[in-house]
Amino acid sequence: LKEQASELADKVALVEQNMSTYAEENAIVSLNETENIVTKRMGELNDLLTQATAKRIESESRFKEAKTGRANESTAYDDESIQRLRVDLKALEGEYALLSEKFKPEYPKMQQLQARIDSLNSNLKKQRDEAIRGLKIKYESDLKIEDELSKQLEIQKSKAFELSRKQ
């Protein structure tokens, strides 16, 4: 039995050495027996892809909402400059409404107020368009990141399948 045990121990050592050589030749690096770098990286990429998809969905919905016009009167995407324009516009519209009780629209002061209101409306529209462009750029950026992570995950899956086949 001691002789057989010794022979089997030698065989096991030789098989382990052959397995080690095979793993080295095929770039199989195991952290432990149940986990290797390829599958760990695949899990990390999957987590990153999930986060990127959530960000893309959020930026896409914000962009589409703003684009469809539902956000034109909304203050959800307003920065300080747009908020200031809105306040100034409301003040001018209030003043115009007060003066319209006494004066006709052809009155010079009324025409000046209307010109300022028109100018503010134009500036407000430009600012809103700029905000929508920013949302579009953010959405497109998030989409590219998501696509790239998806491609990387597919590459990692292929490596994992290849590694499983070799193992």
C-alpha positions as CSV (number, residue, x, y, z in Angstrom):
1,L,0.0,0.0,0.0
2,K,2.9,2.3,0.8
3,E,4.4,1.6,-2.7
4,Q,1.0,2.3,-4.4
5,A,0.5,5.5,-2.3
6,S,4.0,6.6,-3.4
7,E,3.3,5.9,-7.1
8,L,-0.1,7.7,-6.9
9,A,1.5,10.7,-5.2
10,D,4.1,10.8,-8.0
11,K,1.3,10.6,-10.6
12,V,-0.7,13.3,-8.9
13,A,2.4,15.6,-8.8
14,L,3.0,14.9,-12.5
15,V,-0.7,15.7,-13.4
16,E,-0.7,18.9,-11.3
17,Q,2.5,19.9,-13.1
18,N,1.0,19.2,-16.5
19,M,-2.2,21.2,-15.5
20,S,0.0,24.1,-14.4
21,T,1.9,24.1,-17.7
22,Y,-1.4,23.8,-19.6
23,A,-2.9,26.8,-17.6
24,E,0.2,28.8,-18.3
25,E,0.3,28.1,-22.0
26,N,-3.4,29.0,-22.3
27,A,-3.3,32.1,-20.1
28,I,-5.6,30.6,-17.5
29,V,-5.1,32.6,-14.3
30,S,-7.1,31.5,-11.4
31,L,-7.5,33.5,-8.2
32,N,-8.9,30.4,-6.5
33,E,-10.5,27.2,-7.7
34,T,-13.9,28.7,-8.3
35,E,-13.0,32.2,-9.6
36,N,-10.7,33.5,-12.3
37,I,-9.8,37.0,-13.5
38,V,-12.0,36.7,-16.7
39,T,-15.2,36.0,-14.8
40,K,-14.4,38.6,-12.2
41,R,-13.9,41.2,-14.9
42,M,-17.1,40.1,-16.5
43,G,-19.0,40.7,-13.3
44,E,-17.4,44.1,-12.9
45,L,-18.3,45.0,-16.5
46,N,-21.9,43.8,-16.0
47,D,-22.2,46.1,-12.9
48,L,-20.8,49.0,-14.8
49,L,-23.1,48.3,-17.7
50,T,-26.1,48.3,-15.4
51,Q,-25.1,51.6,-14.0
52,A,-24.5,53.1,-17.4
53,T,-27.8,51.8,-18.7
54,A,-29.6,53.5,-15.8
55,K,-27.8,56.8,-16.5
56,R,-28.6,56.6,-20.2
57,I,-32.3,55.9,-19.5
58,E,-32.4,58.9,-17.2
59,S,-30.6,61.2,-19.6
60,E,-32.7,59.9,-22.6
61,S,-36.0,60.6,-20.8
62,R,-34.9,64.1,-19.7
63,F,-33.8,64.9,-23.3
64,K,-37.0,63.5,-24.9
65,E,-39.2,65.3,-22.4
66,A,-37.4,68.6,-23.1
67,K,-37.4,67.9,-26.9
68,T,-41.1,67.2,-27.1
69,G,-41.9,70.6,-25.8
70,R,-43.5,69.5,-22.5
71,A,-40.7,71.2,-20.7
72,N,-41.0,74.6,-22.4
73,E,-43.0,76.0,-19.5
74,S,-41.3,73.8,-16.9
75,T,-38.6,75.1,-14.7
76,A,-37.1,71.7,-14.1
77,Y,-34.1,72.3,-16.4
78,D,-33.7,76.0,-15.7
79,D,-30.4,77.4,-14.5
80,E,-29.9,80.8,-12.8
81,S,-29.8,82.8,-16.1
82,I,-33.1,81.2,-17.3
83,Q,-34.7,81.8,-13.9
84,R,-33.6,85.5,-14.0
85,L,-35.1,85.8,-17.5
86,R,-38.4,84.3,-16.4
87,V,-38.6,86.8,-13.4
88,D,-37.7,89.7,-15.7
89,L,-40.3,88.6,-18.2
90,K,-43.1,88.2,-15.6
91,A,-42.3,91.7,-14.3
92,L,-42.4,93.2,-17.8
93,E,-45.6,91.4,-18.6
94,G,-47.2,92.6,-15.3
95,E,-46.1,96.2,-16.1
96,Y,-47.5,95.9,-19.6
97,A,-50.8,94.6,-18.3
98,L,-51.1,97.5,-15.9
99,L,-50.3,100.1,-18.6
100,S,-52.6,98.4,-21.1
101,E,-55.5,99.5,-18.9
102,K,-54.6,103.1,-19.6
103,F,-52.8,103.1,-22.9
104,K,-53.3,101.5,-26.3
105,P,-50.6,99.2,-27.7
106,E,-49.5,101.9,-30.1
107,Y,-48.4,104.1,-27.3
108,P,-44.5,104.5,-27.3
109,K,-44.1,103.2,-23.8
110,M,-46.2,100.2,-24.6
111,Q,-44.2,99.5,-27.8
112,Q,-41.0,99.7,-25.8
113,L,-42.3,97.3,-23.2
114,Q,-43.5,94.9,-26.0
115,A,-40.1,95.1,-27.6
116,R,-38.4,94.2,-24.3
117,I,-40.9,91.4,-23.7
118,D,-40.2,90.0,-27.2
119,S,-36.5,90.3,-26.6
120,L,-36.7,88.4,-23.3
121,N,-38.9,85.7,-24.9
122,S,-36.3,85.3,-27.7
123,N,-33.5,85.1,-25.1
124,L,-35.5,82.6,-23.1
125,K,-36.1,80.5,-26.1
126,K,-32.3,80.5,-27.0
127,Q,-31.5,79.6,-23.4
128,R,-34.0,76.7,-23.4
129,D,-32.6,75.5,-26.8
130,E,-29.1,75.6,-25.3
131,A,-30.3,73.6,-22.3
132,I,-32.0,71.0,-24.7
133,R,-28.7,70.8,-26.7
134,G,-26.9,70.1,-23.4
135,L,-29.3,67.3,-22.5
136,K,-28.9,65.8,-26.0
137,I,-25.1,65.8,-25.7
138,K,-25.4,64.2,-22.2
139,Y,-27.7,61.5,-23.6
140,E,-25.5,60.8,-26.6
141,S,-22.4,60.6,-24.3
142,D,-24.2,58.2,-22.0
143,L,-25.4,56.1,-25.0
144,K,-21.8,55.8,-26.2
145,I,-20.5,54.7,-22.8
146,E,-23.3,52.1,-22.6
147,D,-22.5,50.8,-26.1
148,E,-18.8,50.6,-25.3
149,L,-19.4,48.8,-22.0
150,S,-21.8,46.4,-23.8
151,K,-19.1,45.6,-26.4
152,Q,-16.5,45.1,-23.7
153,L,-18.9,42.7,-21.8
154,E,-19.4,40.7,-25.0
155,I,-15.6,40.4,-25.5
156,Q,-15.3,39.3,-21.9
157,K,-18.1,36.7,-22.3
158,S,-16.2,35.3,-25.3
159,K,-13.1,35.1,-23.2
160,A,-15.0,33.4,-20.4
161,F,-16.5,30.8,-22.8
162,E,-13.0,30.2,-24.4
163,L,-11.6,29.8,-20.9
164,S,-14.3,27.4,-19.9
165,R,-13.7,25.3,-23.0
166,K,-10.0,25.2,-22.3
167,Q,-10.5,24.3,-18.7
